[in-house]
Amino acid sequence: MANKPCSRKKCSYYPFVDFPTYLEIKIYLGEICRTYPHLAEIEIIGITTQMAEIYMIKLQKDACSSKSKARDIVFVDATIHAREWLSTSTAMYLINYIILNHHILDHINYYIVPCVNVDGYIFSMENKCYRLWRKNRTLNCSSDVTLQGVDLNRNFPIGFSLPGSSDDPGSFNYRGEEPLSEPASKAMSFAINKYCKKIILYISLHCYGNAILYPWSFTKAPIPDCQDLFECAMHGRNAICKHSEGKRKMRVGNAAKIMNLAAGTSTDYARYVHGIKFSYIFELQGYGTSGFTPHKKHIPSIGFETTMAIFAMARHAQVYYQRRRCKKVTADIIIDENDGEDENDDCKPCPKKKKKTCSSCPPPSKEAVE
């Protein structure tokens, strides 16, 4: 079946029936790249406070070719909050699914950071009494554990210091001394900046909340193109509803209205600073007494449903941009005609709209999953 994880014959670690440790993530990503060197490449985007490497796996066909460099990018990150282990398991599921169904990479590249907050993730796994630890492991000049750490998703420049974050080191959403003060948030900002011109969809996986949320997080004021963002998110919601047989329904809307105010988030940053239109917080399903630790039997189904939702949103975003590019080409042709020049012989009149369209504009990509 297409939605099953890879076999142990290919990968020594089976990544989707439990919550992987950082070492297991590292080993698995390494094996993926060694087994599929034509599809996968690891980029170390930064080093954490405690000197751990932050990995991004770039899934793309023929990485060095001009075709690969021209493809749109879907950028996904997970576990910016330490306790949200499920988001890392889901990101790992997404990686594995794409590798086993690599025709998905015919039209879109996927860049995935399976664990942003490595230090906090390790700390929450190795210390049972701190299972719900949220921040990173910056010491903040204190030996008191409760006063240590910065909430990485309050450490980005947009909305920094506004309501929705805290200046108290003892708070679970302490924002840090200044924007991008933390190596992990700085690494994410560099990675987004490096590839922003090709990113058509940015998704930050969180848990839990059953919601697909778009900017803004730092204010309840509506974003001007909220209808476009809503439509894209609805494609994700409908995919989850379909593949869960109606058992899981996601809320869709403005992050600040559906959840709470959150100042200094990565999604607001990606949208405001780098102009990534389709930028989302994806709150996964909650289980267990705390909501953060579902039974491992649920991990594959959550991974599969979320993967289908990401594909649906990616297709919608790509079609949106392809249409815009086609309109731009058409507009350029009209200008050329007004100048008495018509060098584009490939453009043919559209029978419905009586306007010219350009055959050089790529057609919408086929659905990755029927």
Secondary structure by P-SEA (a helix, b strand, c coil): cccccccccccccccccccccaaaaaaaaaaaaaaccccbbbbbccccccbbbbbbbbbcccccccccccbbbbbbbccccccaaaaaaaaaaaaaaaaaaccccccbbbbbbcccaaaaaaaaaaccccccccccccccccccccccccccccccccccccccccccccccccccccccccaaaaaaaaaaaaccccccbbbbbbccccccccccccccccccaaaaaaaaaaaaaaaaaaaacccbbbbbcccccccccccccaaaaacccccccccccccccccccccccccccaaaaaaaaaaaaaaaaaaaaaaaaaaaaaaaaaaaaaaaaaacccccccccccccccbbbbcccccccccccc
